[in-house]
Amino acid sequence: MPSSAPFVVAALYQFRAVADPAGLRERLLALGEAGGLCGTLIVASEGINGTVAGSRAGIDALHAALLAEGFAGLEYKESGASAQPFRRFKVRLKREIVTLGVPVAPEREVGQYVEPGDWNALIESEDVVVIDTRNRYEVKAGTFRGAVDPGIESFREFPAWLDKHAQELRGKRVAMFCTGGIRCEKSTSLLRQRGYRDVFHLRGGILQYLEDVPQEQSRWDGECFVFDGRVTVGHGLREGAAVMCHSCGWPLGEAERADALFEEGVSCEHCHARTTPEQKAAFRERQRHFDRQVQEGCGT
């Protein structure tokens, strides 16, 4: 991460049995609030997932606490931000730390990990189908050249997409990728469960690839969508140029922000026709509230 960035952003996850998710939630909530963190952590009986931001000391305290809680195999990635990219700090209890909606066992069986330095050679092979497991609006910001876009609105739609395209994938090597790796833990586990043998996924996800692979050698086009106020990051995990439409979630480039239908926090060309005047008025009030929060700092 850029050493000059005033905020440290930590993306983390681990599939590991949690005996008392509610108790873990309370401990993490107290720790995050005491350390001035912002962001979201998701706790479930299957593990932990989330992205948080704060000072160096606050992030280090969280990391140490998770190790003390037994998350020794934590997948952990840091990057930097010039401003606090989250509005508040939340720790949520859920059934899954990333929602696929069908039972899989990523703690027991997943695809073969591929290091970022070996990824180009794999996806350039003619017998490999490369699948982007992310949502449609994430793919819009950037993806690997030649990757298949399932066109899904949420990860829950991926099993149905797989059912529909099963015959096209049979007998092929399948390489999958996502932002930080967690969705591929479940998607490759699903493929293995359904009988696919040659299944691979990018270790550390796009974020690790953008940090490790020099831009001149990269097969990545565009920027990587991230679920925080930075919206996107590029090679070297530098903050990207996109701005998110807070009405529909689309990452917007310069031309889209210049469009007459764009109003910050309210609408863009992708969603302007889908919301009523009353909804737009509510979005304007929400934006004013957000602007006040930014000025005052992260709340709980």
C-alpha positions as CSV (number, residue, x, y, z in Angstrom):
1,M,0.0,0.0,0.0
2,P,1.2,3.6,-0.6
3,S,3.2,4.5,2.6
4,S,1.9,8.1,2.5
5,A,-1.8,7.2,2.6
6,P,-3.3,8.5,5.9
7,F,-5.8,5.7,6.1
8,V,-5.1,2.0,6.1
9,V,-7.7,-0.2,4.4
10,A,-7.7,-3.9,5.4
11,A,-9.7,-6.5,3.5
12,L,-9.9,-9.8,5.2
13,Y,-11.6,-13.2,5.4
14,Q,-11.3,-16.7,6.7
15,F,-13.5,-19.7,6.6
16,R,-13.3,-21.2,10.0
17,A,-15.9,-22.6,12.5
18,V,-17.0,-20.0,14.9
19,A,-18.7,-21.4,18.0
20,D,-20.2,-18.2,19.3
21,P,-20.7,-15.7,16.5
22,A,-22.7,-13.3,18.7
23,G,-20.0,-13.1,21.3
24,L,-17.3,-12.5,18.6
25,R,-19.5,-9.7,17.2
26,E,-19.6,-7.9,20.5
27,R,-15.9,-8.2,21.1
28,L,-15.1,-6.9,17.6
29,L,-17.6,-4.1,17.8
30,A,-16.1,-2.8,21.1
31,L,-12.6,-3.1,19.6
32,G,-13.5,-1.2,16.4
33,E,-15.3,1.5,18.2
34,A,-12.4,2.0,20.7
35,G,-9.9,2.1,17.8
36,G,-11.8,4.6,15.7
37,L,-12.3,2.1,12.8
38,C,-14.9,2.5,10.0
39,G,-16.2,-0.2,7.7
40,T,-18.1,-3.5,8.0
41,L,-17.2,-6.9,9.4
42,I,-19.5,-9.9,8.8
43,V,-19.4,-12.7,11.3
44,A,-21.1,-16.1,10.8
45,S,-20.7,-19.7,12.0
46,E,-18.6,-20.3,8.9
47,G,-16.0,-17.5,9.6
48,I,-15.4,-13.8,9.1
49,N,-15.3,-11.4,6.2
50,G,-15.0,-7.7,5.8
51,T,-13.2,-4.5,4.9
52,V,-12.3,-1.8,7.5
53,A,-10.3,1.4,7.5
54,G,-8.6,3.4,10.1
55,S,-5.2,4.5,11.5
56,R,-2.2,2.2,11.5
57,A,-2.6,1.6,15.2
58,G,-6.3,0.8,14.9
59,I,-5.9,-1.7,12.1
60,D,-2.9,-3.4,13.8
61,A,-5.1,-3.8,17.0
62,L,-7.9,-5.4,14.9
63,H,-5.4,-7.8,13.1
64,A,-3.8,-8.8,16.4
65,A,-7.3,-9.4,18.0
66,L,-8.3,-11.7,15.1
67,L,-5.2,-13.7,15.4
68,A,-5.8,-14.1,19.1
69,E,-9.4,-15.3,18.3
70,G,-7.9,-18.1,16.3
71,F,-8.0,-16.8,12.8
72,A,-4.4,-17.9,12.0
73,G,-5.2,-18.6,8.4
74,L,-6.7,-15.1,7.7
75,E,-6.5,-13.9,4.1
76,Y,-5.5,-10.3,4.7
77,K,-4.8,-7.5,2.3
78,E,-3.9,-3.9,3.0
79,S,-4.2,-0.8,0.8
80,G,-4.3,2.9,1.3
81,A,-6.8,5.7,1.1
82,S,-6.4,9.5,1.1
83,A,-9.7,9.9,3.0
84,Q,-11.8,7.7,5.3
85,P,-13.7,5.5,2.7
86,F,-16.5,4.4,5.0
87,R,-19.2,6.2,6.9
88,R,-19.5,4.1,10.1
89,F,-18.4,0.9,11.8
90,K,-20.6,-2.1,11.7
91,V,-20.2,-5.8,12.7
92,R,-23.1,-7.9,11.3
93,L,-24.2,-11.4,12.1
94,K,-25.2,-13.4,9.0
95,R,-25.8,-17.0,7.9
96,E,-22.9,-16.8,5.4
97,I,-19.9,-14.5,5.3
98,V,-20.5,-14.2,1.5
99,T,-23.9,-15.2,0.3
100,L,-24.1,-17.9,-2.4
101,G,-27.4,-19.4,-1.2
102,V,-26.5,-23.1,-1.8
103,P,-24.5,-25.3,0.6
104,V,-20.8,-25.7,-0.2
105,A,-17.8,-26.6,1.9
106,P,-14.9,-24.2,1.1
107,E,-13.1,-25.2,4.3
108,R,-12.8,-28.7,2.9
109,E,-12.6,-28.5,-0.9
110,V,-11.8,-25.6,-3.3
111,G,-10.1,-25.1,-6.6
112,Q,-6.4,-25.0,-7.1
113,Y,-4.9,-21.7,-6.1
114,V,-2.8,-19.9,-8.7
115,E,-0.3,-17.2,-7.6
116,P,-0.6,-13.8,-9.3
117,G,2.7,-14.3,-11.0
118,D,1.5,-17.5,-12.7
119,W,-2.0,-16.2,-13.6
120,N,-1.2,-14.8,-17.0
121,A,0.2,-18.1,-18.3
122,L,-2.9,-19.9,-17.2
123,I,-5.5,-17.6,-18.6
124,E,-3.6,-17.3,-21.9
125,S,-4.0,-21.1,-22.5
126,E,-6.5,-22.0,-25.2
127,D,-8.2,-24.7,-23.2
128,V,-9.0,-22.5,-20.2
129,V,-12.3,-20.7,-19.7
130,V,-11.8,-17.6,-17.5
131,I,-14.9,-16.6,-15.4
132,D,-15.4,-13.3,-13.6
133,T,-17.5,-14.2,-10.6
134,R,-18.4,-10.7,-9.7
135,N,-21.5,-8.6,-10.2
136,R,-22.3,-6.9,-13.4
137,Y,-21.5,-3.4,-12.2
138,E,-18.1,-4.5,-10.9
139,V,-17.2,-6.1,-14.2
140,K,-18.1,-2.8,-15.9
141,A,-15.2,-1.0,-14.0
142,G,-12.6,-3.5,-15.3
143,T,-11.8,-7.2,-15.9
144,F,-9.3,-9.5,-17.3
145,R,-9.1,-9.6,-21.1
146,G,-11.2,-12.4,-22.5
147,A,-12.9,-13.2,-19.3
148,V,-16.5,-14.5,-19.3
149,D,-19.0,-12.1,-17.7
150,P,-22.0,-14.0,-16.3
151,G,-24.0,-10.8,-16.1
152,I,-25.2,-11.4,-12.6
153,E,-26.7,-8.8,-10.3
154,S,-25.6,-10.7,-7.1
155,F,-23.5,-13.7,-6.2
156,R,-26.6,-15.7,-5.4
157,E,-27.4,-15.8,-9.1
158,F,-24.1,-17.6,-9.9
159,P,-25.3,-21.2,-9.2
160,A,-28.2,-20.7,-11.7
161,W,-25.8,-19.3,-14.3
162,L,-23.6,-22.3,-13.8
163,D,-26.5,-24.7,-14.3
164,K,-27.4,-22.9,-17.6
165,H,-23.8,-23.1,-19.0
166,A,-22.8,-26.5,-17.6
167,Q,-22.4,-28.1,-21.0
168,E,-20.1,-25.3,-22.3
169,L,-17.7,-25.9,-19.4
170,R,-17.6,-29.6,-19.3
171,G,-14.1,-30.9,-20.3
172,K,-12.6,-27.5,-20.0
173,R,-10.2,-26.1,-17.4
174,V,-12.0,-23.3,-15.5
175,A,-10.1,-20.4,-14.0
176,M,-12.1,-18.0,-11.7
177,F,-11.4,-14.7,-10.1
178,C,-13.0,-12.1,-7.9
179,T,-11.9,-9.0,-5.9
180,G,-10.1,-10.5,-2.9
181,G,-10.6,-14.2,-3.3
182,I,-13.6,-15.0,-1.0
183,R,-16.3,-15.5,-3.7
184,C,-13.9,-17.8,-5.5
185,E,-13.6,-20.0,-2.4
186,K,-17.3,-20.7,-2.7
187,S,-17.6,-20.7,-6.5
188,T,-14.7,-23.2,-7.0
189,S,-16.1,-25.3,-4.1
190,L,-19.4,-25.4,-6.0
191,L,-17.8,-26.5,-9.2
192,R,-15.8,-29.2,-7.4
193,Q,-19.0,-30.3,-5.7
194,R,-20.7,-30.6,-9.1
195,G,-18.0,-32.8,-10.6
196,Y,-15.6,-30.3,-12.3
197,R,-12.0,-31.4,-11.7
198,D,-9.7,-28.8,-13.4
199,V,-10.8,-25.8,-11.4
200,F,-8.4,-22.9,-10.5
201,H,-8.7,-19.5,-8.8
202,L,-6.5,-16.5,-8.4
203,R,-5.0,-16.4,-4.9
204,G,-5.6,-13.1,-3.2
205,G,-7.9,-12.1,-6.0
206,I,-7.7,-9.0,-8.3
207,L,-6.2,-6.9,-5.5
208,Q,-3.2,-9.1,-5.1
209,Y,-2.7,-9.3,-8.8
210,L,-2.8,-5.5,-9.2
211,E,-0.2,-5.2,-6.4
212,D,2.1,-7.9,-7.5
213,V,2.1,-7.9,-11.3
214,P,3.8,-4.9,-13.1
215,Q,1.4,-2.9,-15.2
216,E,3.4,-3.5,-18.4
217,Q,2.9,-7.3,-17.9
218,S,-0.7,-7.1,-16.9
219,R,-3.7,-8.6,-18.6
220,W,-6.1,-6.5,-16.6
221,D,-8.1,-3.8,-18.3
222,G,-9.7,-0.9,-16.4
223,E,-9.9,-0.5,-12.7
224,C,-11.0,-2.8,-9.9
225,F,-14.3,-2.0,-8.1
226,V,-14.0,-1.9,-4.3
227,F,-16.9,-1.7,-1.9
228,D,-15.9,1.6,-0.2
229,G,-15.6,5.3,-0.9
230,R,-12.6,4.9,-3.2
231,V,-15.0,3.1,-5.6
232,T,-12.1,1.7,-7.7
233,V,-8.3,1.0,-7.5
234,G,-5.8,0.5,-10.2
235,H,-2.3,-1.1,-10.5
236,G,-0.3,-0.7,-7.4
237,L,-3.6,-0.4,-5.5
238,R,-3.6,3.3,-6.3
239,E,-7.0,5.0,-5.9
240,G,-9.0,5.0,-9.2
241,A,-10.8,7.7,-11.0
242,A,-14.4,6.3,-10.8
243,V,-17.2,7.7,-8.7
244,M,-20.1,5.6,-7.5
245,C,-23.7,6.4,-8.2
246,H,-25.2,6.0,-4.7
247,S,-28.6,5.4,-6.2
248,C,-27.8,2.3,-8.3
249,G,-24.2,1.4,-7.4
250,W,-22.7,1.8,-10.9
251,P,-19.1,3.0,-11.1
252,L,-19.1,6.2,-13.2
253,G,-16.3,7.5,-15.5
254,E,-15.7,11.1,-16.3
255,A,-18.1,11.1,-19.3
256,E,-20.9,9.6,-17.3
257,R,-20.4,12.2,-14.5
258,A,-20.6,15.0,-17.1
259,D,-24.0,13.7,-18.3
260,A,-27.0,15.9,-17.5
261,L,-28.7,13.0,-15.7
262,F,-25.9,12.7,-13.1
263,E,-26.6,14.2,-9.7
264,E,-24.2,13.2,-6.9
265,G,-25.9,10.7,-4.5
266,V,-29.2,10.9,-6.5
267,S,-29.0,9.6,-10.0
268,C,-27.1,8.8,-13.2
269,E,-27.9,7.8,-16.7
270,H,-28.2,4.1,-15.6
271,C,-31.0,4.7,-13.0
272,H,-32.5,8.2,-13.5
273,A,-35.6,6.8,-15.3
274,R,-36.1,4.1,-12.6
275,T,-36.7,6.4,-9.6
276,T,-39.6,8.7,-8.8
277,P,-39.3,12.4,-7.8
278,E,-40.1,11.4,-4.2
279,Q,-37.2,8.9,-4.2
280,K,-34.8,11.4,-5.7
281,A,-35.8,13.9,-2.9
282,A,-35.1,11.2,-0.3
283,F,-31.7,10.5,-2.0
284,R,-30.8,14.3,-1.9
285,E,-31.5,14.3,1.9
286,R,-29.4,11.2,2.3
287,Q,-26.6,12.9,0.4
288,R,-26.8,15.9,2.7
289,H,-26.6,13.6,5.7
290,F,-23.6,11.8,4.3
291,D,-21.8,15.1,3.6
292,R,-22.3,16.1,7.2
293,Q,-20.9,12.8,8.3
294,V,-17.8,13.3,6.2
295,Q,-17.2,16.6,7.8
296,E,-17.7,15.2,11.3
297,G,-15.8,11.9,10.9
298,C,-16.8,8.3,11.1
299,G,-19.8,7.4,13.3
300,T,-21.2,4.2,14.7
